[in-house]
């Protein structure tokens, strides 16, 4: 599972670092991401009082149906029907009031569906803030602006919220 997610994150990183607009590379990255998604087992189902991630993507309400544990993924990764938000994760940074500024070296990866196509966005502008730590649970809020290979296209993610468990497996 770690290897699968690492490969997916590597693909997203290669894509988000590329500003050349190479359609073949983008197409290959999307195909590989789709194949990896079919191979990986599902994450942890979301619930209102447990694991959860919600946001508005381009003004539309979105919520994850599952979250992959950050201990496994190395990121805060929520997914629903091929759309996903993947936030940077640092266990030591899970302290109330701690803010993470998104940048080229600390980006959010977004997959959205547009018609029958999947779009990959690199989120370099925005921030995540830890708002609550209660026992093994951490809550945070986030917002981000995503860019694509088309410099004229952007996507806004607002009102982001997540709750994850920090309980380590024994």
N, C-alpha and C positions, 0 to 999 in steps of 0.2 A: 504494500500500500504506500509506504514512504517513497519507494522508487517511482511508482506511478505518479504520485503527486509532484515529486521532484521534476520528473520529465515534463509534466504539464506546466509547472511554474517556469521551467527553463524555456519552453516554447513561448510562453507569454512574454518572458523577458526578452528573448531574441526579437519577437515581433515589436514590442514596445520600444526597443532601442533602434529599430529600423525606421528611418524617416524617408526612405527612398521610394516608397509606394510600389514596391515590387509585388505585383499581383500574384505571381507564381508562388513566392514565399508565403504570402498571406494565405493563399489557397491550401498549400501544403500544411501549414500550421493548423488551419481549421480542420483539415481531414485527420491529422494526427491527434488533435485534441478530441475529436469525435470518437476515434477508435479507442483512445485511452479511457474516455468516459464510459464506454460500453464494457470495458474490462474491469473497472474498479467497482468494488462493492459500495452500496449506499452508505451515507453518513448516518449520523444520529438524528432521528426524527425530531422536528421542532415541536414545542408545546408552549402554551401561553405563560406558564410559570417556570419553564426550564430553558433548554437551549433554544435560542431564537435569534433571528436577524430580519429586520424590516428596513425599508427605505422607500423613497420616491425616486424612480428612475425616469428622467425626462417628464416629470410631473405625474407619472402613473404609480399607484401603490404597488409595491412588490414585497413579497415575504418569502424567505427560504423555507423549503419543505424539509431540508436536512442540512446539518452542519457537520463537517469533518472535524474531529477533535484537533485543536491546534498542536497538541503533543504529537500527533501523527503527521499533520500537514505542514507544520512549521509556519502556518498562517491561520487567520480567522477566515474560514472558507464556507460561505453559505451558497446553496444551490437550489434551484427550482426549475425543473423541466428544461434544462439546457442553458438557463440564464444563471449567472453566478456573480458574486462579489467576493473578492479575495483581498483581505486587509493584511498589512504587515503585522507580525506578532513577535513580541519579546516578553517572555514570562516575567522578567525582572521589571518591566515597565508597567505592570498591572497594579498601579498605585493610584488612588483617587486623586484627581487633578492633573495627572500626567497627560501631556499632549504630545502627539506624534504629528509632525508636519509631513505631508506627502511631497515627494520630490522624485527626480530621475533615479536616485539610488534607494528610494524608499516608497515605491509606487503601489497603487491599488490596481489590481487586474479585474476587468469587467468583461463578461460575456453577455451580450444581449441578442435577442432574436428580432430581426426585422424582416417581415414577410416570411419567406422560407430560408432566409440566410442568417447565419450567426455572425455577429460583429464582435471584434475584440477591441477593447479600449484600454489605454494606459492612463491611469489616474495620477497625475503629477502635482495637482494643485488642490489643496484642501487640508483637512486635519481630522484626527481622531482624538477623542478625550475620554479618559476613564472616569466614569461618574459615580460608580458604586462598587465596593468590594465587601462582600458579606459571606463570611465562611469560605466555602470553596467556589462561590460564584462571583463573576466579574461582569459589570455592565459598562457599556460605553456608547458614545454617540459619534457620528461622523458625517462629513460631507466631502464631496470630491467633484472635480471637473475632469472628465475623461476626454482624451484625444484619440484619433484614429490615424490611419495612414494618409487620409485626406486632411490637410491642414485647415480646411474650412469647416470640417465637421467636429463638433464637440457634443458631449452629453453631460448633463448635470444630475448628480445624485445628491439628494437633500434628505433631511430628517432621518438619517440613518441611525439605527439602534441595534445593539447586539447584547446577548447574554450568553456567556460560556461558563463551563465548569473548569476550575483549575485543579480539580482533584486528580492526583496522579495515580496511575494504575499500579497495583502492588503485585 
